[in-house]
Each structure stands twice: as C-alpha cells, then as structure tokens.
Amino acid sequence: ANAKEMGQYFMDKLQSLPKVKEVRGKGLLVGVEFEDGLSSADIKHGCVDRGLLVTAVGTSIIRMLPPLIVSKDECDKAYNILKEAVEAIM
C-alpha cells in the first residue's frame, strides 16, 4: 500500500521539475524523461554528487527505485536534489 501511495505522490511531485517531458512508472519504479538538450548522464552525476542514486537510461531518461518503506519526507528530499541537479545543468 505504501509503494502505491508514495509512488503516486513522488510521480506527481516530479511533474513540476524543470524541462520534464514525461513521468511514468508503477508503484515506486519511476522514470522521468527530460526534454531534448538535457543529458540523463549529467543529471545522474549531479544527483550522485548530492547523495542521491539514480540510473541514466538512454540519453534523456532517469530511473529511480526507492525502497518500499520510503516516506514523503524522503521523496521530498529526492525531489529537491533532482531539482538542484537539473537546474545546475540548464
């Protein structure tokens, strides 16, 4: 139940990231596709440098798989790190 609730919460929040083309996923398996011009590898490195592990998939998609017991506060922290990483390369 937590995976479904937090997955929806996280995906809804990720929609407001800059330059997002699409957010998709099921439960806590979440992918974010960015507009052309933003490199998923650059976003990944920016996130890792800030303490958040994400995977780059292709040239413009990042994938995340938080633990099933993730909280709203942890989703908010991940969102803020992602936002910083994206804004740093824009």
N, CA, C and O atoms as CSV, one atom per row, in Angstrom:
chain,resi,resn,atom,element,x,y,z
A,1,ALA,N,N,0.827,-1.195,0.000
A,1,ALA,CA,C,0.000,0.000,0.000
A,1,ALA,C,C,0.874,1.263,0.000
A,1,ALA,O,O,0.566,2.239,-0.684
A,2,ASN,N,N,1.974,1.232,0.779
A,2,ASN,CA,C,2.855,2.398,0.834
A,2,ASN,C,C,3.507,2.654,-0.524
A,2,ASN,O,O,3.648,3.806,-0.934
A,3,ALA,N,N,3.903,1.598,-1.219
A,3,ALA,CA,C,4.539,1.753,-2.526
A,3,ALA,C,C,3.599,2.455,-3.509
A,3,ALA,O,O,4.022,3.332,-4.262
A,4,LYS,N,N,2.352,2.071,-3.495
A,4,LYS,CA,C,1.380,2.687,-4.403
A,4,LYS,C,C,1.159,4.152,-4.048
A,4,LYS,O,O,1.175,5.015,-4.925
A,5,GLU,N,N,0.954,4.433,-2.769
A,5,GLU,CA,C,0.685,5.794,-2.316
A,5,GLU,C,C,1.897,6.704,-2.530
A,5,GLU,O,O,1.763,7.796,-3.082
A,6,MET,N,N,3.077,6.259,-2.095
A,6,MET,CA,C,4.278,7.079,-2.233
A,6,MET,C,C,4.720,7.194,-3.695
A,6,MET,O,O,5.250,8.227,-4.105
A,7,GLY,N,N,4.504,6.141,-4.474
A,7,GLY,CA,C,4.827,6.210,-5.891
A,7,GLY,C,C,4.020,7.282,-6.590
A,7,GLY,O,O,4.564,8.045,-7.388
A,8,GLN,N,N,2.735,7.353,-6.306
A,8,GLN,CA,C,1.878,8.381,-6.911
A,8,GLN,C,C,2.274,9.767,-6.417
A,8,GLN,O,O,2.334,10.721,-7.193
A,9,TYR,N,N,2.542,9.868,-5.124
A,9,TYR,CA,C,2.965,11.153,-4.552
A,9,TYR,C,C,4.249,11.641,-5.223
A,9,TYR,O,O,4.352,12.803,-5.616
A,10,PHE,N,N,5.227,10.738,-5.350
A,10,PHE,CA,C,6.519,11.082,-5.929
A,10,PHE,C,C,6.374,11.449,-7.405
A,10,PHE,O,O,6.952,12.438,-7.857
A,11,MET,N,N,5.608,10.661,-8.156
A,11,MET,CA,C,5.426,10.957,-9.580
A,11,MET,C,C,4.716,12.302,-9.784
A,11,MET,O,O,5.078,13.065,-10.679
A,12,ASP,N,N,3.713,12.589,-8.960
A,12,ASP,CA,C,3.016,13.869,-9.060
A,12,ASP,C,C,3.976,15.033,-8.810
A,12,ASP,O,O,3.930,16.048,-9.505
A,13,LYS,N,N,4.835,14.875,-7.817
A,13,LYS,CA,C,5.797,15.914,-7.461
A,13,LYS,C,C,6.830,16.100,-8.576
A,13,LYS,O,O,7.206,17.229,-8.893
A,14,LEU,N,N,7.286,15.000,-9.165
A,14,LEU,CA,C,8.306,15.056,-10.207
A,14,LEU,C,C,7.825,15.778,-11.465
A,14,LEU,O,O,8.640,16.279,-12.239
A,15,GLN,N,N,6.516,15.834,-11.673
A,15,GLN,CA,C,5.955,16.537,-12.833
A,15,GLN,C,C,6.363,18.014,-12.860
A,15,GLN,O,O,6.417,18.630,-13.925
A,16,SER,N,N,6.649,18.574,-11.684
A,16,SER,CA,C,6.956,20.004,-11.615
A,16,SER,C,C,8.446,20.305,-11.766
A,16,SER,O,O,8.848,21.465,-11.670
A,17,LEU,N,N,9.271,19.282,-12.002
A,17,LEU,CA,C,10.686,19.532,-12.265
A,17,LEU,C,C,10.833,20.318,-13.570
A,17,LEU,O,O,10.014,20.169,-14.476
A,18,PRO,N,N,11.868,21.151,-13.671
A,18,PRO,CA,C,12.078,21.871,-14.924
A,18,PRO,C,C,12.404,20.923,-16.080
A,18,PRO,O,O,13.089,19.917,-15.895
A,19,LYS,N,N,11.911,21.251,-17.259
A,19,LYS,CA,C,12.237,20.537,-18.504
A,19,LYS,C,C,11.782,19.084,-18.545
A,19,LYS,O,O,12.352,18.290,-19.293
A,20,VAL,N,N,10.763,18.711,-17.756
A,20,VAL,CA,C,10.259,17.343,-17.768
A,20,VAL,C,C,9.322,17.148,-18.952
A,20,VAL,O,O,8.398,17.933,-19.166
A,21,LYS,N,N,9.566,16.115,-19.700
A,21,LYS,CA,C,8.707,15.752,-20.827
A,21,LYS,C,C,7.613,14.795,-20.363
A,21,LYS,O,O,6.447,14.955,-20.724
A,22,GLU,N,N,8.000,13.784,-19.549
A,22,GLU,CA,C,7.026,12.799,-19.070
A,22,GLU,C,C,7.551,12.109,-17.817
A,22,GLU,O,O,8.749,11.856,-17.684
A,23,VAL,N,N,6.631,11.810,-16.898
A,23,VAL,CA,C,6.931,10.995,-15.719
A,23,VAL,C,C,6.054,9.764,-15.814
A,23,VAL,O,O,4.843,9.866,-16.007
A,24,ARG,N,N,6.669,8.597,-15.678
A,24,ARG,CA,C,5.889,7.359,-15.763
A,24,ARG,C,C,6.441,6.344,-14.769
A,24,ARG,O,O,7.587,6.432,-14.328
A,25,GLY,N,N,5.595,5.388,-14.435
A,25,GLY,CA,C,6.038,4.355,-13.521
A,25,GLY,C,C,4.884,3.539,-12.990
A,25,GLY,O,O,3.725,3.733,-13.357
A,26,LYS,N,N,5.236,2.634,-12.126
A,26,LYS,CA,C,4.255,1.795,-11.445
A,26,LYS,C,C,4.768,1.584,-10.036
A,26,LYS,O,O,5.884,1.107,-9.830
A,27,GLY,N,N,3.939,1.945,-9.071
A,27,GLY,CA,C,4.404,1.880,-7.696
A,27,GLY,C,C,5.588,2.802,-7.525
A,27,GLY,O,O,5.526,3.978,-7.883
A,28,LEU,N,N,6.670,2.270,-6.974
A,28,LEU,CA,C,7.860,3.087,-6.761
A,28,LEU,C,C,8.920,2.922,-7.846
A,28,LEU,O,O,10.023,3.448,-7.703
A,29,LEU,N,N,8.618,2.216,-8.908
A,29,LEU,CA,C,9.516,2.169,-10.057
A,29,LEU,C,C,9.146,3.367,-10.926
A,29,LEU,O,O,8.105,3.374,-11.584
A,30,VAL,N,N,10.016,4.384,-10.920
A,30,VAL,CA,C,9.675,5.669,-11.517
A,30,VAL,C,C,10.718,6.067,-12.559
A,30,VAL,O,O,11.922,5.963,-12.324
A,31,GLY,N,N,10.238,6.522,-13.706
A,31,GLY,CA,C,11.110,7.049,-14.747
A,31,GLY,C,C,10.715,8.467,-15.084
A,31,GLY,O,O,9.530,8.799,-15.133
A,32,VAL,N,N,11.722,9.311,-15.319
A,32,VAL,CA,C,11.488,10.699,-15.703
A,32,VAL,C,C,12.202,10.948,-17.020
A,32,VAL,O,O,13.416,10.773,-17.124
A,33,GLU,N,N,11.440,11.356,-18.021
A,33,GLU,CA,C,12.023,11.704,-19.312
A,33,GLU,C,C,12.098,13.221,-19.411
A,33,GLU,O,O,11.116,13.925,-19.175
A,34,PHE,N,N,13.284,13.710,-19.766
A,34,PHE,CA,C,13.510,15.145,-19.876
A,34,PHE,C,C,13.489,15.577,-21.331
A,34,PHE,O,O,13.706,14.771,-22.236
A,35,GLU,N,N,13.227,16.846,-21.542
A,35,GLU,CA,C,13.209,17.409,-22.889
A,35,GLU,C,C,14.588,17.273,-23.524
A,35,GLU,O,O,15.597,17.150,-22.831
A,36,ASP,N,N,14.613,17.298,-24.847
A,36,ASP,CA,C,15.874,17.236,-25.577
A,36,ASP,C,C,16.796,18.347,-25.101
A,36,ASP,O,O,16.362,19.463,-24.818
A,37,GLY,N,N,18.062,18.019,-25.020
A,37,GLY,CA,C,19.039,19.003,-24.579
A,37,GLY,C,C,19.521,18.769,-23.170
A,37,GLY,O,O,20.576,19.276,-22.790
A,38,LEU,N,N,18.769,18.008,-22.375
A,38,LEU,CA,C,19.218,17.659,-21.034
A,38,LEU,C,C,19.705,16.213,-21.054
A,38,LEU,O,O,18.960,15.310,-21.434
A,39,SER,N,N,20.926,16.000,-20.656
A,39,SER,CA,C,21.532,14.677,-20.661
A,39,SER,C,C,21.215,13.919,-19.373
A,39,SER,O,O,21.447,14.426,-18.276
A,40,SER,N,N,20.687,12.709,-19.511
A,40,SER,CA,C,20.390,11.900,-18.325
A,40,SER,C,C,21.674,11.570,-17.561
A,40,SER,O,O,21.648,11.461,-16.335
A,41,ALA,N,N,22.793,11.410,-18.268
A,41,ALA,CA,C,24.073,11.123,-17.602
A,41,ALA,C,C,24.501,12.312,-16.742
A,41,ALA,O,O,24.986,12.124,-15.626
A,42,ASP,N,N,24.328,13.528,-17.247
A,42,ASP,CA,C,24.679,14.717,-16.467
A,42,ASP,C,C,23.789,14.851,-15.239
A,42,ASP,O,O,24.261,15.210,-14.160
A,43,ILE,N,N,22.508,14.564,-15.403
A,43,ILE,CA,C,21.582,14.621,-14.261
A,43,ILE,C,C,21.972,13.559,-13.235
A,43,ILE,O,O,22.002,13.825,-12.033
A,44,LYS,N,N,22.266,12.366,-13.716
A,44,LYS,CA,C,22.674,11.280,-12.816
A,44,LYS,C,C,23.898,11.688,-12.004
A,44,LYS,O,O,23.910,11.521,-10.785
A,45,HIS,N,N,24.918,12.215,-12.656
A,45,HIS,CA,C,26.137,12.614,-11.952
A,45,HIS,C,C,25.859,13.734,-10.952
A,45,HIS,O,O,26.422,13.747,-9.857
A,46,GLY,N,N,24.995,14.668,-11.327
A,46,GLY,CA,C,24.625,15.731,-10.401
A,46,GLY,C,C,23.914,15.204,-9.173
A,46,GLY,O,O,24.136,15.688,-8.063
A,47,CYS,N,N,23.061,14.214,-9.367
A,47,CYS,CA,C,22.351,13.604,-8.241
A,47,CYS,C,C,23.311,12.822,-7.342
A,47,CYS,O,O,23.261,12.937,-6.118
A,48,VAL,N,N,24.179,12.031,-7.961
A,48,VAL,CA,C,25.145,11.231,-7.182
A,48,VAL,C,C,26.047,12.148,-6.364
A,48,VAL,O,O,26.335,11.860,-5.202
A,49,ASP,N,N,26.497,13.257,-6.968
A,49,ASP,CA,C,27.336,14.216,-6.244
A,49,ASP,C,C,26.614,14.805,-5.041
A,49,ASP,O,O,27.254,15.242,-4.084
A,50,ARG,N,N,25.279,14.819,-5.083
A,50,ARG,CA,C,24.477,15.375,-3.994
A,50,ARG,C,C,23.923,14.291,-3.063
A,50,ARG,O,O,23.169,14.601,-2.141
A,51,GLY,N,N,24.289,13.025,-3.294
A,51,GLY,CA,C,23.902,11.943,-2.396
A,51,GLY,C,C,22.663,11.163,-2.779
A,51,GLY,O,O,22.116,10.441,-1.946
A,52,LEU,N,N,22.197,11.286,-4.029
A,52,LEU,CA,C,21.022,10.544,-4.479
A,52,LEU,C,C,21.408,9.638,-5.635
A,52,LEU,O,O,21.930,10.109,-6.645
A,53,LEU,N,N,21.159,8.350,-5.499
A,53,LEU,CA,C,21.472,7.400,-6.551
A,53,LEU,C,C,20.298,7.258,-7.507
A,53,LEU,O,O,19.187,6.915,-7.103
A,54,VAL,N,N,20.562,7.527,-8.781
A,54,VAL,CA,C,19.592,7.327,-9.848
A,54,VAL,C,C,20.326,6.649,-10.997
A,54,VAL,O,O,21.556,6.633,-11.029
A,55,THR,N,N,19.585,6.099,-11.925
A,55,THR,CA,C,20.165,5.431,-13.081
A,55,THR,C,C,19.800,6.205,-14.338
A,55,THR,O,O,18.652,6.612,-14.517
A,56,ALA,N,N,20.781,6.404,-15.202
A,56,ALA,CA,C,20.521,7.018,-16.501
A,56,ALA,C,C,20.126,5.911,-17.474
A,56,ALA,O,O,20.807,4.892,-17.583
A,57,VAL,N,N,19.015,6.128,-18.178
A,57,VAL,CA,C,18.522,5.165,-19.153
A,57,VAL,C,C,18.424,5.895,-20.491
A,57,VAL,O,O,17.616,6.811,-20.643
A,58,GLY,N,N,19.226,5.500,-21.436
A,58,GLY,CA,C,19.238,6.213,-22.708
A,58,GLY,C,C,19.831,7.596,-22.533
A,58,GLY,O,O,20.628,7.825,-21.623
A,59,THR,N,N,19.448,8.515,-23.399
A,59,THR,CA,C,20.044,9.849,-23.371
A,59,THR,C,C,19.269,10.871,-22.553
A,59,THR,O,O,19.824,11.898,-22.164
A,60,SER,N,N,17.982,10.600,-22.285
A,60,SER,CA,C,17.182,11.642,-21.632
A,60,SER,C,C,16.273,11.134,-20.509
A,60,SER,O,O,15.394,11.868,-20.057
A,61,ILE,N,N,16.466,9.908,-20.056
A,61,ILE,CA,C,15.594,9.332,-19.022
A,61,ILE,C,C,16.418,8.922,-17.815
A,61,ILE,O,O,17.493,8.338,-17.948
A,62,ILE,N,N,15.897,9.239,-16.629
A,62,ILE,CA,C,16.477,8.705,-15.400
A,62,ILE,C,C,15.444,7.789,-14.762
A,62,ILE,O,O,14.237,7.988,-14.897
A,63,ARG,N,N,15.951,6.780,-14.064
A,63,ARG,CA,C,15.079,5.813,-13.401
A,63,ARG,C,C,15.447,5.770,-11.923
A,63,ARG,O,O,16.620,5.826,-11.552
A,64,MET,N,N,14.409,5.669,-11.086
A,64,MET,CA,C,14.596,5.587,-9.642
A,64,MET,C,C,13.768,4.439,-9.097
A,64,MET,O,O,12.687,4.135,-9.601
A,65,LEU,N,N,14.285,3.819,-8.075
A,65,LEU,CA,C,13.573,2.735,-7.413
A,65,LEU,C,C,13.801,2.866,-5.910
A,65,LEU,O,O,14.630,2.157,-5.340
A,66,PRO,N,N,13.062,3.778,-5.268
A,66,PRO,CA,C,13.220,3.956,-3.816
A,66,PRO,C,C,12.746,2.709,-3.058
A,66,PRO,O,O,11.999,1.893,-3.599
A,67,PRO,N,N,13.186,2.571,-1.808
A,67,PRO,CA,C,12.728,1.434,-1.011
A,67,PRO,C,C,11.218,1.484,-0.776
A,67,PRO,O,O,10.609,2.554,-0.803
A,68,LEU,N,N,10.634,0.329,-0.550
A,68,LEU,CA,C,9.179,0.243,-0.363
A,68,LEU,C,C,8.689,0.979,0.876
A,68,LEU,O,O,7.499,1.273,0.986
A,69,ILE,N,N,9.584,1.282,1.807
A,69,ILE,CA,C,9.200,1.968,3.051
A,69,ILE,C,C,9.513,3.462,3.011
A,69,ILE,O,O,9.554,4.117,4.052
A,70,VAL,N,N,9.732,3.998,1.815
A,70,VAL,CA,C,10.073,5.410,1.675
A,70,VAL,C,C,8.952,6.287,2.233
A,70,VAL,O,O,7.775,5.930,2.174
A,71,SER,N,N,9.342,7.435,2.773
A,71,SER,CA,C,8.367,8.371,3.350
A,71,SER,C,C,8.223,9.598,2.454
A,71,SER,O,O,9.002,9.794,1.522
A,72,LYS,N,N,7.215,10.421,2.750
A,72,LYS,CA,C,7.027,11.658,1.999
A,72,LYS,C,C,8.236,12.578,2.159
A,72,LYS,O,O,8.659,13.224,1.199
A,73,ASP,N,N,8.787,12.639,3.360
A,73,ASP,CA,C,9.964,13.483,3.595
A,73,ASP,C,C,11.130,13.040,2.723
A,73,ASP,O,O,11.844,13.877,2.170
A,74,GLU,N,N,11.329,11.741,2.595
A,74,GLU,CA,C,12.415,11.230,1.756
A,74,GLU,C,C,12.150,11.504,0.276
A,74,GLU,O,O,13.077,11.817,-0.471
A,75,CYS,N,N,10.907,11.390,-0.148
A,75,CYS,CA,C,10.545,11.743,-1.530
A,75,CYS,C,C,10.800,13.223,-1.783
A,75,CYS,O,O,11.281,13.600,-2.851
A,76,ASP,N,N,10.476,14.063,-0.800
A,76,ASP,CA,C,10.711,15.496,-0.930
A,76,ASP,C,C,12.204,15.803,-1.039
A,76,ASP,O,O,12.606,16.654,-1.833
A,77,LYS,N,N,13.023,15.117,-0.250
A,77,LYS,CA,C,14.474,15.313,-0.311
A,77,LYS,C,C,15.008,14.894,-1.683
A,77,LYS,O,O,15.833,15.592,-2.272
A,78,ALA,N,N,14.536,13.758,-2.185
A,78,ALA,CA,C,14.971,13.290,-3.506
A,78,ALA,C,C,14.556,14.295,-4.576
A,78,ALA,O,O,15.340,14.597,-5.476
A,79,TYR,N,N,13.352,14.808,-4.491
A,79,TYR,CA,C,12.872,15.810,-5.447
A,79,TYR,C,C,13.778,17.047,-5.433
A,79,TYR,O,O,14.163,17.555,-6.486
A,80,ASN,N,N,14.108,17.518,-4.243
A,80,ASN,CA,C,14.942,18.717,-4.137
A,80,ASN,C,C,16.331,18.496,-4.733
A,80,ASN,O,O,16.877,19.389,-5.382
A,81,ILE,N,N,16.898,17.327,-4.519
A,81,ILE,CA,C,18.206,17.002,-5.100
A,81,ILE,C,C,18.094,16.953,-6.619
A,81,ILE,O,O,18.943,17.503,-7.320
A,82,LEU,N,N,17.067,16.309,-7.126
A,82,LEU,CA,C,16.857,16.246,-8.577
A,82,LEU,C,C,16.704,17.654,-9.158
A,82,LEU,O,O,17.294,17.966,-10.192
A,83,LYS,N,N,15.933,18.481,-8.513
A,83,LYS,CA,C,15.714,19.842,-8.979
A,83,LYS,C,C,17.027,20.605,-9.042
A,83,LYS,O,O,17.305,21.285,-10.030
A,84,GLU,N,N,17.839,20.496,-7.988
A,84,GLU,CA,C,19.147,21.159,-7.972
A,84,GLU,C,C,20.034,20.664,-9.097
A,84,GLU,O,O,20.706,21.456,-9.758
A,85,ALA,N,N,20.038,19.351,-9.318
A,85,ALA,CA,C,20.880,18.764,-10.363
A,85,ALA,C,C,20.455,19.244,-11.741
A,85,ALA,O,O,21.298,19.571,-12.576
A,86,VAL,N,N,19.152,19.288,-11.981
A,86,VAL,CA,C,18.645,19.737,-13.286
A,86,VAL,C,C,18.948,21.222,-13.486
A,86,VAL,O,O,19.416,21.625,-14.552
A,87,GLU,N,N,18.688,22.016,-12.486
A,87,GLU,CA,C,18.915,23.462,-12.615
A,87,GLU,C,C,20.393,23.790,-12.800
A,87,GLU,O,O,20.733,24.786,-13.440
A,88,ALA,N,N,21.276,22.955,-12.240
A,88,ALA,CA,C,22.714,23.183,-12.371
A,88,ALA,C,C,23.216,22.985,-13.786
A,88,ALA,O,O,24.235,23.564,-14.164
A,89,ILE,N,N,22.511,22.162,-14.593
A,89,ILE,CA,C,22.979,21.912,-15.949
A,89,ILE,C,C,22.158,22.649,-17.007
A,89,ILE,O,O,22.433,22.520,-18.200
A,90,MET,N,N,21.167,23.409,-16.587
A,90,MET,CA,C,20.333,24.153,-17.555
A,90,MET,C,C,21.058,25.399,-18.029
A,90,MET,O,O,20.524,26.153,-18.842
